[in-house]
Amino acid sequence: MYKEMGLGEIGHLLSCNRDAAFCVGYSEDMELTRTQTIMEGAPHCDFRYRMKG
């Protein structure tokens, strides 16, 4: 979608960057771990949501 709109280079900022803020808003006990995203050129997103403790 972002590529079609000519925003492929910043798609990760517009979409993937929101994930950490989502965790904080949902629960202070939730944490996100991710080392790569498709939007940044990786073959897959390796995100994991976990509850602390």
C-alpha positions as CSV (number, residue, x, y, z in Angstrom):
1,M,0.0,0.0,0.0
2,Y,2.7,2.5,1.0
3,K,4.7,1.6,-2.2
4,E,1.7,2.3,-4.3
5,M,1.3,5.7,-2.7
6,G,5.0,6.5,-3.3
7,L,5.8,6.2,0.4
8,G,7.6,2.8,0.5
9,E,10.8,4.3,1.9
10,I,9.0,5.6,5.0
11,G,6.3,3.0,5.4
12,H,8.0,1.5,8.4
13,L,7.8,4.9,10.2
14,L,4.1,5.2,9.4
15,S,3.0,1.7,10.3
16,C,5.6,-0.3,12.2
17,N,6.7,2.5,14.5
18,R,3.2,2.5,16.1
19,D,3.5,-1.0,17.6
20,A,5.6,0.0,20.7
21,A,3.1,2.8,21.5
22,F,0.3,0.3,21.1
23,C,1.8,-1.9,23.8
24,V,2.2,1.0,26.2
25,G,-1.4,2.1,25.6
26,Y,-2.8,-1.4,25.9
27,S,-0.9,-2.5,29.1
28,E,2.2,-1.4,30.9
29,D,2.9,-5.1,31.4
30,M,3.1,-5.8,27.6
31,E,6.4,-5.7,25.8
32,L,7.3,-6.0,22.1
33,T,10.4,-7.6,20.7
34,R,11.2,-7.2,17.0
35,T,14.6,-7.1,15.2
36,Q,13.4,-6.9,11.6
37,T,10.4,-5.9,9.4
38,I,9.3,-6.5,5.9
39,M,8.9,-2.8,5.4
40,E,12.6,-2.4,6.0
41,G,13.5,-5.1,3.5
42,A,13.6,-8.2,5.7
43,P,11.9,-11.4,4.4
44,H,9.5,-11.4,7.4
45,C,8.6,-9.5,10.6
46,D,9.8,-11.3,13.7
47,F,7.7,-9.5,16.3
48,R,6.7,-11.0,19.6
49,Y,4.2,-9.6,22.1
50,R,4.6,-10.8,25.7
51,M,3.3,-10.0,29.0
52,K,6.0,-9.2,31.6
53,G,6.3,-11.6,34.5
